C-alpha cells in the first residue's frame, strides 16, 4: 500500500538585492577609511526538493540562506563580519564591529596590497526555459511521481524507486570600491535511485543530471532511465573484480570523478599556502601524459557549477590547470593569490555568507582529445570499462586518490564479454595514473550532480564529467 506524506511550503520570496547596493557601498566606503581594502557580499538562497518513492511523496524546502558578509584587508589579514540580514541597522552594526576588529588587529602600511580591479557594473541572470515558478509545487512533484512510475514499469524486479528533483535559486550581490556585481543563478537537477531484488540478491544504482535553468530539468530522458534500469539489473549478477593493475577505459562520469579527485584540493592554492598539497612542488613540471589537458571553468554556459563571478568579485573565467601534461596553474582565492604572487582565478567560494571563502573547484574536467570511445574499448586486450561513478577521496599532501564506481564491464580481445564487476575501487598515486593515459575521448559529457566539501564540511556545488580516458589503473 502506498502512503503519502506531503508538505507544501510556500515559495520563498526574494527581495531584490540590487536595491541594497548603495547601502553596501556606504559600508565599504566607511571600512576603507580604516583599512586599505574592503568589500561586501550579500546572498540569499531558496528552493524546493520534490521527492517521490515507491511508498512516499514529499515536498520540502531547501535550507534557506540570507545575509551579508563584510570583509576588510589590513595589509596582513582579511577580517570579516557576517550578519543574517541586509537592512540598514544590521549593516551599521556589522560595519562598526569590523572597524573595531581592524583597529585591534592594526593596519600594516607596507603589507601586500589588494588591487580592486577595473570599474565593473553588471547584472546577470540564468534564463529558465521553463520557469520553475510557472508550475505549481504539486505539478513539479507530479513529474517525480511520473518518473518513479516509469522506472517501476520497466522492470518487475524494481522493489523501490526514488525520483528526486531539486530547484535552487541563489541571488548574490558583490560591492567594492570599483565593482557592483549582481547575479541571479537558477539550477535544476533530477536524481534517481533504483533498488532491485532477484533470487535473494539486492542491487542499487543511482544517477541523474543537473544543469542551470528551470523546470525543464525536472525529469530524465528515456535513454537515461533505460540505462539506469538495465545496469541496475546487471548489478544483480556482478562479482568482485580480481585486484591488480588493469587496462581501463573510464567513461565520462568516471573520468570526471577522477579529474575532481586528482586535481581537486591538490591544486587549490590555499592548500599551497598551508603546505598541505603536494601539487605545489610540481608547478611547471610534467604530471601527466602529453595527451592530457585539464581546466576548471565556472564560465561554461549552463553547467550546474557555473556562475558569473565568484564570492570575492572575480569574474568567471577558465583556469588551465594542465597543458599537454604540464601542471601550469593552481586555482586561487583572493588571499592565496596575494600570498603566492600568482594571478587570481574565479575560485573564491563560500558555502554561505556564514562561512569563510576558500579556494574551491567549479566545473573541473579533462579537455577533449581525438579518440573515439569504441576504438578505445576495441584496443583493450583484457581490460575494464568503468562507469557509474559513486564517490571518491583525495589526499592532497600525499597525492593519493581513491575513486569508486558501481560497475565495470570486462573486455577481452576488444569486445565486452558481458561479465560485470561491482563495486570497483581505483586507487593510486595521481601522477602515475595521469602518466598512464594513452587515449582521450573526443567528446565531453558533464552530468552536473556533484557536491564538494573542504575536508568534511564547507559544501559547494561542482560538476563531474569529461571525455572518456584510456589508462592503466590499480583496481580492487
MILUM-835332 format. One record per residue (C-alpha): residue number from 0; x, y, z. Coordinates in steps of 0.001 Angstrom, whole numbers, plus 500000, padded with zeros to 6 digits. Example, Ala and Ser with C-alpha at 12.3 -4.5 7.8 and 13.67 -1.06 7.14 Angstrom:
+-----+--------+--------+--------+
|  nr |      x |      y |      z |
+-----+--------+--------+--------+
|   0 | 512300 | 495500 | 507800 |
|   1 | 513670 | 498940 | 507140 |
+-----+--------+--------+--------+
//
This chain:
+-----+--------+--------+--------+
|  nr |      x |      y |      z |
+-----+--------+--------+--------+
|   0 | 500000 | 500000 | 500000 |
|   1 | 501248 | 503451 | 499125 |
|   2 | 501301 | 506014 | 501892 |
|   3 | 501771 | 509671 | 501092 |
|   4 | 503238 | 512428 | 503219 |
|   5 | 503420 | 515799 | 501546 |
|   6 | 504211 | 519269 | 502792 |
|   7 | 503616 | 522272 | 500550 |
|   8 | 505944 | 525088 | 501593 |
|   9 | 505172 | 528487 | 500154 |
|  10 | 507765 | 529611 | 497591 |
|  11 | 510379 | 531806 | 499254 |
|  12 | 510120 | 535460 | 498351 |
|  13 | 513370 | 537011 | 497137 |
|  14 | 513984 | 540648 | 497879 |
|  15 | 515893 | 542255 | 495030 |
|  16 | 519399 | 542504 | 496454 |
|  17 | 520262 | 545171 | 493904 |
|  18 | 518241 | 547610 | 495980 |
|  19 | 520841 | 547226 | 498749 |
|  20 | 523847 | 548118 | 496589 |
|  21 | 524061 | 551739 | 497815 |
|  22 | 523881 | 550627 | 501444 |
|  23 | 526666 | 548103 | 500855 |
|  24 | 528745 | 550765 | 499121 |
|  25 | 528368 | 553048 | 502142 |
|  26 | 529614 | 550232 | 504372 |
|  27 | 532585 | 549607 | 502063 |
|  28 | 533448 | 553335 | 501955 |
|  29 | 533368 | 553518 | 505757 |
|  30 | 535573 | 550437 | 506092 |
|  31 | 538104 | 551858 | 503640 |
|  32 | 538536 | 554856 | 505889 |
|  33 | 540176 | 552403 | 508318 |
|  34 | 541626 | 549659 | 506063 |
|  35 | 543331 | 549705 | 502648 |
|  36 | 540713 | 547456 | 501010 |
|  37 | 537169 | 546260 | 501746 |
|  38 | 534268 | 544571 | 500022 |
|  39 | 530740 | 543370 | 500790 |
|  40 | 528971 | 540219 | 499639 |
|  41 | 525232 | 539607 | 500098 |
|  42 | 523425 | 536372 | 499330 |
|  43 | 520001 | 534783 | 499512 |
|  44 | 519167 | 531223 | 498519 |
|  45 | 515890 | 529293 | 498429 |
|  46 | 514319 | 526360 | 496643 |
|  47 | 512436 | 523123 | 496974 |
|  48 | 513059 | 519394 | 496805 |
|  49 | 510400 | 517170 | 495220 |
|  50 | 510698 | 513520 | 496193 |
|  51 | 508634 | 510530 | 495093 |
|  52 | 509482 | 506999 | 496175 |
|  53 | 507619 | 503724 | 495936 |
|  54 | 505795 | 504445 | 499211 |
|  55 | 506074 | 508141 | 499938 |
|  56 | 505892 | 511581 | 498381 |
|  57 | 507151 | 514851 | 499820 |
|  58 | 507858 | 518488 | 499030 |
|  59 | 510474 | 520093 | 501246 |
|  60 | 512228 | 523463 | 501197 |
|  61 | 515993 | 523577 | 500823 |
|  62 | 517795 | 525138 | 503759 |
|  63 | 517449 | 528888 | 503177 |
|  64 | 520387 | 531284 | 503249 |
|  65 | 520218 | 535037 | 503717 |
|  66 | 522645 | 537696 | 504872 |
|  67 | 525741 | 539707 | 504145 |
|  68 | 529438 | 539429 | 504951 |
|  69 | 531738 | 542452 | 505162 |
|  70 | 535476 | 541951 | 504566 |
|  71 | 538440 | 544259 | 505272 |
|  72 | 542126 | 543711 | 504425 |
|  73 | 544626 | 545042 | 506982 |
|  74 | 547725 | 544507 | 504847 |
|  75 | 548262 | 541199 | 506651 |
|  76 | 544871 | 539628 | 507378 |
|  77 | 541420 | 539548 | 505796 |
|  78 | 538962 | 540209 | 508619 |
|  79 | 535238 | 539525 | 508248 |
|  80 | 531908 | 540068 | 509988 |
|  81 | 528726 | 538314 | 508867 |
|  82 | 525096 | 539141 | 509730 |
|  83 | 521919 | 537279 | 508685 |
|  84 | 520168 | 540367 | 507297 |
|  85 | 520963 | 543208 | 504912 |
|  86 | 518914 | 546026 | 506454 |
|  87 | 520477 | 549354 | 507402 |
|  88 | 520662 | 548600 | 511125 |
|  89 | 522354 | 545228 | 510585 |
|  90 | 524856 | 546762 | 508178 |
|  91 | 525702 | 549620 | 510549 |
|  92 | 526297 | 547179 | 513390 |
|  93 | 528433 | 544866 | 511238 |
|  94 | 530460 | 547797 | 509915 |
|  95 | 531135 | 549102 | 513412 |
|  96 | 532233 | 545656 | 514631 |
|  97 | 534580 | 545223 | 511686 |
|  98 | 536095 | 548688 | 512227 |
|  99 | 536812 | 547631 | 515812 |
| 100 | 538476 | 544417 | 514618 |
| 101 | 540643 | 546349 | 512158 |
| 102 | 541727 | 548738 | 514925 |
| 103 | 542559 | 545830 | 517207 |
| 104 | 544488 | 543940 | 514502 |
| 105 | 546290 | 547036 | 513238 |
| 106 | 546973 | 548046 | 509656 |
| 107 | 550272 | 547071 | 508032 |
| 108 | 551040 | 550041 | 505787 |
| 109 | 553804 | 548309 | 503820 |
| 110 | 551987 | 544950 | 503568 |
| 111 | 550745 | 543350 | 500328 |
| 112 | 548093 | 545449 | 498613 |
| 113 | 544888 | 544162 | 497036 |
| 114 | 544144 | 545594 | 493616 |
| 115 | 540395 | 546362 | 493500 |
| 116 | 540479 | 545924 | 489740 |
| 117 | 538728 | 547866 | 486984 |
| 118 | 535345 | 549532 | 487365 |
| 119 | 532644 | 546971 | 486565 |
| 120 | 528872 | 547150 | 486990 |
| 121 | 526873 | 544154 | 485770 |
| 122 | 523546 | 542386 | 486257 |
| 123 | 523497 | 538774 | 485071 |
| 124 | 520713 | 536183 | 485149 |
| 125 | 520425 | 532474 | 484343 |
| 126 | 517476 | 532060 | 481988 |
| 127 | 514898 | 529363 | 482704 |
| 128 | 513458 | 527747 | 479572 |
| 129 | 510531 | 526591 | 481736 |
| 130 | 510238 | 528985 | 484704 |
| 131 | 510014 | 526996 | 487912 |
| 132 | 507563 | 529429 | 489469 |
| 133 | 505293 | 528970 | 486444 |
| 134 | 504416 | 525495 | 487720 |
| 135 | 502691 | 524727 | 490989 |
| 136 | 504509 | 522732 | 493631 |
| 137 | 502075 | 519885 | 493016 |
| 138 | 502797 | 519900 | 489273 |
| 139 | 506517 | 519674 | 489912 |
| 140 | 506026 | 516822 | 492370 |
| 141 | 503858 | 515073 | 489781 |
| 142 | 506839 | 514986 | 487427 |
| 143 | 508794 | 512999 | 490005 |
| 144 | 505856 | 510667 | 490601 |
| 145 | 505653 | 510001 | 486863 |
| 146 | 509391 | 509325 | 486700 |
| 147 | 509184 | 506892 | 489617 |
| 148 | 506300 | 505090 | 487903 |
| 149 | 508263 | 504851 | 484637 |
| 150 | 511083 | 503093 | 486477 |
| 151 | 508731 | 500556 | 488055 |
| 152 | 507055 | 499881 | 484709 |
| 153 | 510354 | 498963 | 483054 |
| 154 | 511310 | 496009 | 485268 |
| 155 | 509288 | 493926 | 487715 |
| 156 | 512428 | 493372 | 489823 |
| 157 | 512378 | 497015 | 490977 |
| 158 | 511453 | 496986 | 494655 |
| 159 | 511979 | 500653 | 495368 |
| 160 | 512417 | 503630 | 493094 |
| 161 | 513160 | 507163 | 494250 |
| 162 | 512927 | 510187 | 491959 |
| 163 | 514159 | 513452 | 493468 |
| 164 | 514008 | 516803 | 491755 |
| 165 | 515693 | 519885 | 493214 |
| 166 | 515331 | 523508 | 492209 |
| 167 | 517507 | 526201 | 493748 |
| 168 | 517631 | 529954 | 493221 |
| 169 | 520643 | 531881 | 494523 |
| 170 | 520843 | 535662 | 494286 |
| 171 | 524193 | 537328 | 495051 |
| 172 | 525495 | 540892 | 495166 |
| 173 | 529164 | 541930 | 495397 |
| 174 | 530211 | 545522 | 496089 |
| 175 | 533685 | 547033 | 496367 |
| 176 | 535136 | 550453 | 495621 |
| 177 | 535186 | 549600 | 491894 |
| 178 | 532579 | 546886 | 491416 |
| 179 | 528844 | 546340 | 491691 |
| 180 | 528070 | 542820 | 490500 |
| 181 | 524737 | 541034 | 490758 |
| 182 | 523836 | 537512 | 489667 |
| 183 | 520616 | 535507 | 489802 |
| 184 | 521508 | 531816 | 489480 |
| 185 | 518866 | 529144 | 488841 |
| 186 | 519617 | 525427 | 488943 |
| 187 | 517567 | 522264 | 488481 |
| 188 | 518509 | 518626 | 488830 |
| 189 | 516939 | 515199 | 488914 |
| 190 | 518371 | 512134 | 490637 |
| 191 | 517003 | 508586 | 490558 |
| 192 | 517799 | 505747 | 492955 |
| 193 | 516785 | 502228 | 491977 |
| 194 | 516739 | 499160 | 494239 |
| 195 | 516239 | 495729 | 492658 |
| 196 | 515818 | 492242 | 494087 |
| 197 | 516027 | 488817 | 492453 |
| 198 | 516552 | 485378 | 493962 |
| 199 | 517526 | 486856 | 497297 |
| 200 | 520101 | 489230 | 495792 |
| 201 | 519848 | 493014 | 496069 |
| 202 | 521397 | 495773 | 493976 |
| 203 | 521093 | 499528 | 493914 |
| 204 | 522162 | 502227 | 491462 |
| 205 | 521701 | 505983 | 491255 |
| 206 | 522148 | 508525 | 488501 |
| 207 | 520751 | 511696 | 487042 |
| 208 | 521580 | 515118 | 485634 |
| 209 | 521784 | 518721 | 486797 |
| 210 | 522013 | 521985 | 484860 |
| 211 | 521470 | 525682 | 485209 |
| 212 | 517914 | 526594 | 484315 |
| 213 | 514379 | 525882 | 485471 |
| 214 | 511728 | 523181 | 485482 |
| 215 | 512973 | 521855 | 482134 |
| 216 | 515474 | 519897 | 484242 |
| 217 | 512814 | 518186 | 486365 |
| 218 | 512888 | 514797 | 484674 |
| 219 | 515201 | 512419 | 482803 |
| 220 | 515284 | 511389 | 479162 |
| 221 | 514078 | 507879 | 478289 |
| 222 | 517577 | 506695 | 477366 |
| 223 | 518910 | 507774 | 480790 |
| 224 | 516137 | 505878 | 482578 |
| 225 | 516577 | 502820 | 480356 |
| 226 | 520321 | 502722 | 481088 |
| 227 | 519844 | 503023 | 484846 |
| 228 | 517254 | 500231 | 484980 |
| 229 | 519238 | 497925 | 482690 |
| 230 | 522510 | 498455 | 484558 |
| 231 | 520904 | 498010 | 487971 |
| 232 | 519615 | 494649 | 486741 |
| 233 | 523115 | 493692 | 485611 |
| 234 | 524483 | 494513 | 489071 |
| 235 | 522355 | 491674 | 490492 |
| 236 | 524785 | 489270 | 488809 |
| 237 | 528010 | 491200 | 489409 |
| 238 | 531028 | 489695 | 491168 |
| 239 | 534143 | 491269 | 492675 |
| 240 | 536975 | 492048 | 490307 |
| 241 | 540365 | 490405 | 490665 |
| 242 | 542577 | 493037 | 492218 |
| 243 | 545579 | 494331 | 490333 |
| 244 | 546750 | 496605 | 487548 |
| 245 | 544206 | 496755 | 484713 |
| 246 | 543952 | 498453 | 481345 |
| 247 | 540824 | 500573 | 481728 |
| 248 | 538533 | 502852 | 479813 |
| 249 | 536873 | 505363 | 482120 |
| 250 | 533603 | 506616 | 480654 |
| 251 | 532822 | 510354 | 481147 |
| 252 | 531253 | 510169 | 484612 |
| 253 | 534207 | 508164 | 485985 |
| 254 | 536697 | 510415 | 484167 |
| 255 | 535007 | 513396 | 485806 |
| 256 | 535318 | 511901 | 489271 |
| 257 | 538983 | 511168 | 488516 |
| 258 | 539578 | 514793 | 487434 |
| 259 | 537874 | 516109 | 490550 |
| 260 | 539848 | 513924 | 492927 |
| 261 | 543201 | 514052 | 491103 |
| 262 | 543320 | 517832 | 490769 |
| 263 | 540779 | 518999 | 493253 |
| 264 | 542127 | 520053 | 496620 |
| 265 | 545643 | 519216 | 495440 |
| 266 | 545735 | 522325 | 493217 |
| 267 | 543692 | 524673 | 495403 |
| 268 | 546160 | 527443 | 496230 |
| 269 | 545048 | 527913 | 499833 |
| 270 | 546331 | 524368 | 500378 |
| 271 | 549683 | 525539 | 498939 |
| 272 | 549952 | 528361 | 501481 |
| 273 | 549399 | 525876 | 504320 |
| 274 | 551924 | 523358 | 502919 |
| 275 | 549176 | 520780 | 502620 |
| 276 | 549263 | 519994 | 498877 |
| 277 | 551973 | 518074 | 497062 |
| 278 | 550916 | 519723 | 493805 |
| 279 | 552799 | 522885 | 494798 |
| 280 | 556112 | 521100 | 494176 |
| 281 | 555084 | 520146 | 490625 |
| 282 | 554165 | 523555 | 489182 |
| 283 | 555689 | 523891 | 485712 |
| 284 | 556584 | 520199 | 485652 |
| 285 | 555117 | 517161 | 483832 |
| 286 | 552442 | 515409 | 485881 |
| 287 | 550526 | 513637 | 483117 |
| 288 | 550715 | 512213 | 479628 |
| 289 | 551218 | 514861 | 476924 |
| 290 | 547684 | 513972 | 475748 |
| 291 | 546227 | 515497 | 478901 |
| 292 | 544714 | 518950 | 479286 |
| 293 | 542638 | 519858 | 482323 |
| 294 | 540798 | 523011 | 483292 |
| 295 | 538452 | 524471 | 485857 |
| 296 | 535866 | 526740 | 484252 |
| 297 | 532912 | 528391 | 486035 |
| 298 | 532061 | 530278 | 482837 |
| 299 | 530803 | 527160 | 480995 |
| 300 | 527303 | 528040 | 479827 |
| 301 | 524529 | 526109 | 481525 |
| 302 | 526611 | 523869 | 483768 |
| 303 | 525471 | 523356 | 487346 |
| 304 | 528776 | 524541 | 488836 |
| 305 | 528886 | 527750 | 486777 |
| 306 | 528424 | 531365 | 487824 |
| 307 | 529189 | 534872 | 486531 |
| 308 | 531511 | 535925 | 489388 |
| 309 | 532877 | 534244 | 492487 |
| 310 | 532151 | 535272 | 496074 |
| 311 | 535122 | 537645 | 496099 |
| 312 | 534041 | 539537 | 492987 |
| 313 | 536325 | 537811 | 490454 |
| 314 | 534604 | 537445 | 487031 |
| 315 | 534274 | 533829 | 485909 |
| 316 | 536950 | 532560 | 483532 |
| 317 | 538806 | 529363 | 482682 |
| 318 | 541897 | 528246 | 484613 |
| 319 | 544090 | 525878 | 482603 |
| 320 | 545404 | 523514 | 485282 |
| 321 | 547283 | 521118 | 482965 |
| 322 | 548506 | 521922 | 479462 |
| 323 | 549788 | 518949 | 477435 |
| 324 | 550754 | 517149 | 480616 |
| 325 | 552423 | 520137 | 482350 |
| 326 | 550959 | 521474 | 485601 |
| 327 | 550557 | 525113 | 484639 |
| 328 | 548353 | 526934 | 487161 |
| 329 | 546617 | 526498 | 490513 |
| 330 | 543121 | 527615 | 491368 |
| 331 | 543121 | 530570 | 493779 |
| 332 | 541056 | 532705 | 496098 |
| 333 | 541837 | 536357 | 496866 |
| 334 | 544231 | 535834 | 499793 |
| 335 | 546087 | 532793 | 498429 |
| 336 | 546736 | 534593 | 495117 |
| 337 | 548070 | 537580 | 497058 |
| 338 | 550336 | 535464 | 499274 |
| 339 | 551703 | 533386 | 496398 |
| 340 | 552031 | 536270 | 493957 |
| 341 | 550062 | 534451 | 491248 |
| 342 | 547071 | 535605 | 489174 |
| 343 | 543639 | 535318 | 490729 |
| 344 | 541163 | 532802 | 489383 |
| 345 | 537424 | 532741 | 489995 |
| 346 | 537568 | 530088 | 492709 |
| 347 | 536927 | 532061 | 495909 |
| 348 | 533705 | 530418 | 497099 |
| 349 | 531676 | 530201 | 500302 |
| 350 | 529196 | 527579 | 501415 |
| 351 | 527145 | 530582 | 502546 |
| 352 | 527593 | 534090 | 503936 |
| 353 | 528084 | 532471 | 507344 |
| 354 | 531204 | 530698 | 506062 |
| 355 | 534730 | 531722 | 505071 |
| 356 | 535745 | 531902 | 501409 |
| 357 | 538173 | 529174 | 500336 |
| 358 | 539705 | 528159 | 497041 |
| 359 | 537115 | 525776 | 495602 |
| 360 | 536553 | 523897 | 492367 |
| 361 | 533695 | 524616 | 489949 |
| 362 | 533492 | 522638 | 486673 |
| 363 | 536766 | 520679 | 486725 |
| 364 | 537226 | 518453 | 483673 |
| 365 | 539755 | 516962 | 481299 |
| 366 | 539925 | 518647 | 477917 |
| 367 | 538796 | 516602 | 474889 |
| 368 | 541206 | 514560 | 472783 |
| 369 | 540830 | 512887 | 469395 |
| 370 | 539907 | 509257 | 470154 |
| 371 | 536564 | 507521 | 469707 |
| 372 | 535233 | 505605 | 472704 |
| 373 | 534520 | 502496 | 470606 |
| 374 | 538104 | 502498 | 469330 |
| 375 | 539438 | 502855 | 472874 |
| 376 | 537399 | 499850 | 474003 |
| 377 | 538371 | 497837 | 470920 |
| 378 | 542058 | 498408 | 471758 |
| 379 | 541755 | 496566 | 475107 |
| 380 | 543198 | 493054 | 475052 |
| 381 | 541943 | 492285 | 478556 |
| 382 | 540556 | 495224 | 480464 |
| 383 | 537663 | 497047 | 482048 |
| 384 | 535169 | 499698 | 481029 |
| 385 | 534430 | 501608 | 484248 |
| 386 | 531307 | 503733 | 484696 |
| 387 | 528602 | 504915 | 487070 |
| 388 | 530940 | 506814 | 489398 |
| 389 | 529919 | 506622 | 493036 |
| 390 | 532290 | 508608 | 495270 |
| 391 | 535925 | 509494 | 495772 |
| 392 | 538560 | 510726 | 498203 |
| 393 | 541856 | 512544 | 497839 |
| 394 | 544952 | 513011 | 499992 |
| 395 | 546362 | 516362 | 498764 |
| 396 | 549514 | 516042 | 500841 |
| 397 | 550448 | 512570 | 499590 |
| 398 | 548597 | 512945 | 496264 |
| 399 | 546912 | 509584 | 496536 |
| 400 | 543303 | 509080 | 495452 |
| 401 | 540514 | 506550 | 495719 |
| 402 | 537611 | 506546 | 493259 |
| 403 | 534706 | 504112 | 493477 |
| 404 | 532322 | 503090 | 490705 |
| 405 | 529204 | 500949 | 490753 |
| 406 | 530098 | 498956 | 487656 |
| 407 | 532933 | 497717 | 485450 |
| 408 | 532452 | 495615 | 482324 |
| 409 | 535054 | 493064 | 481289 |
| 410 | 536612 | 493338 | 477811 |
| 411 | 538582 | 490561 | 476081 |
| 412 | 540037 | 490881 | 472616 |
| 413 | 538418 | 494278 | 472200 |
| 414 | 534888 | 493013 | 472886 |
| 415 | 532740 | 493155 | 476005 |
| 416 | 532224 | 489695 | 477466 |
| 417 | 529017 | 490516 | 479329 |
| 418 | 530685 | 489932 | 482690 |
| 419 | 530333 | 492769 | 485184 |
| 420 | 532017 | 493605 | 488477 |
| 421 | 530776 | 495670 | 491419 |
| 422 | 531785 | 497658 | 493353 |
| 423 | 535040 | 498743 | 491717 |
| 424 | 537634 | 500826 | 493577 |
| 425 | 540501 | 502594 | 491783 |
| 426 | 543475 | 503704 | 493872 |
| 427 | 546894 | 505121 | 493121 |
| 428 | 549371 | 507979 | 493049 |
| 429 | 547975 | 510786 | 490917 |
| 430 | 550993 | 511350 | 488585 |
| 431 | 551290 | 507589 | 487945 |
| 432 | 547660 | 507370 | 486876 |
| 433 | 547840 | 510506 | 484742 |
| 434 | 551091 | 509473 | 483067 |
| 435 | 549482 | 506174 | 482040 |
| 436 | 546748 | 507862 | 479962 |
| 437 | 547171 | 506668 | 476365 |
| 438 | 543958 | 507959 | 474762 |
| 439 | 541472 | 510765 | 475448 |
| 440 | 537946 | 510816 | 474039 |
| 441 | 536824 | 513429 | 471539 |
| 442 | 533603 | 514411 | 473330 |
| 443 | 532888 | 515769 | 476817 |
| 444 | 529821 | 514962 | 478866 |
| 445 | 529057 | 516619 | 482214 |
| 446 | 526400 | 515155 | 484500 |
| 447 | 526176 | 518004 | 486997 |
| 448 | 525272 | 516183 | 490226 |
| 449 | 528479 | 516761 | 492200 |
| 450 | 528910 | 518463 | 495557 |
| 451 | 532304 | 519011 | 497162 |
| 452 | 533333 | 519527 | 500772 |
| 453 | 536532 | 521051 | 502088 |
| 454 | 537519 | 518217 | 504349 |
| 455 | 534202 | 517066 | 505767 |
| 456 | 532329 | 520379 | 505524 |
| 457 | 532085 | 523647 | 503522 |
| 458 | 529933 | 522182 | 500745 |
| 459 | 529681 | 523892 | 497343 |
| 460 | 528182 | 522892 | 494001 |
| 461 | 530615 | 521370 | 491488 |
| 462 | 530267 | 519226 | 488369 |
| 463 | 531741 | 515908 | 487283 |
| 464 | 532306 | 514723 | 483728 |
| 465 | 534613 | 514999 | 480762 |
| 466 | 535832 | 512839 | 477886 |
| 467 | 536466 | 509106 | 478159 |
| 468 | 540017 | 508097 | 479146 |
| 469 | 542130 | 505034 | 478464 |
| 470 | 544692 | 504367 | 481198 |
| 471 | 546256 | 501804 | 483500 |
| 472 | 544783 | 501741 | 486994 |
| 473 | 545116 | 499674 | 490130 |
| 474 | 541650 | 498208 | 490701 |
| 475 | 540168 | 496285 | 493613 |
+-----+--------+--------+--------+
//
